[in-house]
Amino acid sequence: MQRRCDRNRKRSKRRAIYCPDHDSYLESRSKKYQLFADRPGQLQQRGMSRRSALMLVASQTAVTIDGEWLEAFWCDRCQETKWYHVCKSNERTYKVSIAPRELWQQVTGVINPEGNPSVGEFTRRQAKMLNYQNINDFQFVN
């Protein structure tokens, strides 16, 4: 006789998301960051008619794009964490690609991995230093 708890364990708990380079399983390192459209062209690219896209954007400031998000994943073969654009094809399949630069403007609540563009290179380098031996970066005038 099969116990009830054994029957429930047949379903996989992992999402079937694999590295596009190595075809190995990707482990999530962040939460899902939902994509939003604020221009009709962004909705048209995803198959919506021009008229529907114009009306939807006119009635709402931003429209959530269902089934697409940005998420950071760790690949054992690459040995690094990368940000990916994930598109859910159906119930168990996903299309994964490296997150293009233009998608970062369509996400809220995520830190741009390239850093704040208004911060200078010197400030960025100083923030990354772990010790206070960086006095050599400053040049004093006598």
N, C-alpha and C positions, 0 to 999 in steps of 0.2 A: 504494500500500500504506500502510495506516494504522499508525503506530508505537504501541507499547504505552503510552507515556507520554501520548500525545494522547488515548487512550481514557479514561484515568483522570481527565482534567481536566474532563470533562463534569459531574461532580457539583459542586454549589455548596458551598463551604467555610463560608459564612455561615449563621447561624441566621436563619430568617425571623421576626424579632421587630421589630415596627413600632410607632411612637408612636401611642397611641390618639387623640390630638388631631389630629395632622397626617398620619398614615399614611406617615411617612417612616421610613427604616431607623434603628434604635437601635444605637449602638455600646456594647459592654460596658465598664464602668469598674471592675468589681469581680469577685470570684469569686462562684460560686453559694453561697448560704447556705441549706442544707437546712432544711426545716420539720420540727418534731417535734410529736407530740400526746401530752399527758400526762393528758388527761381523755377519757372515753368520748364526750362530746358533740362533740368536735372530729372524731372519726372518724365519728360518725353523720352529721354535716353533709356528709361526703364519700361517703355512700352505704352505709356499713357498718351491719349490723343492730345493735340495742342490745345483744343478748346477746353477739355476737362482740366488739363494742367493749369491753364490760365485762371479758370474759375476757382479751382482749389487753392492756389497760391493767393488769389485776391481775397478769399474769405478767411484764410488762416495765415498767420505770419510765417510759420514753419510747419512742414508736413513730415511726419515720421515715415521713413522708408522701411516697410516691413521686410523681414528676412535678410537684412544686411546690417553689418556692424563692423567695428574695428576692435581687435583684440590682440594682446601680446601673447606669443607662444614660445615655448622652449623646445628646441629640437636637439635630441641626443647626438645625432650625426653631425649637425652644424656646430654644436657646442656653443650656441648663443640664443639670445632672446630677440625675436623680431616682431614687428607689428604687421598684422595681416588684415586685409579686407576679406571678410567672410560673407559669402552669399549662400543662403540655405536653398538648395534646389528642391528637395522634397523632404519627407519625414526623416530620413536617415542619411542623406548625402549633402555634402557641402562643397562649394567651389572656393578655393583659397588662393589669394595672390598677395604679393607684397603691397602694403598700403601706399597708394600714390600720394604725392604731396597735396594735391587739390582736395582730397577727401578730409584732410585735417580741419578745413574750414567748415565742414558739414557736421562736426561732432562737438558736443558740449561736455565739459567736465574732464577732458583729457589733457595731459601736458604734452606739448609738441616734443617729440624725442630729439629734435635738433636744437632745442632750447629757445628761449625768448629772443626773437630777432632784434629787439631793442637793446639787448645787453651786449656790451663790447667783448672782444676776445680776451683782453686783460682780466676783466671782472670774472668771466667764465672760468679762466684758468686759475685765478685765485680761489674761487669757490670750490674747485675740485681738490685743492691741496689739503692734505691731512695734517701737516705740521706747520709750525710757525717759523720755519727756517727760510721763508721766502723773502727775506729782506733784500736779497740780491736782485730781485726784480725792480726795486726802486733805485733810481739814480739821484743822489743828492748833489745839489749845486752849492759850492763854497763861495 
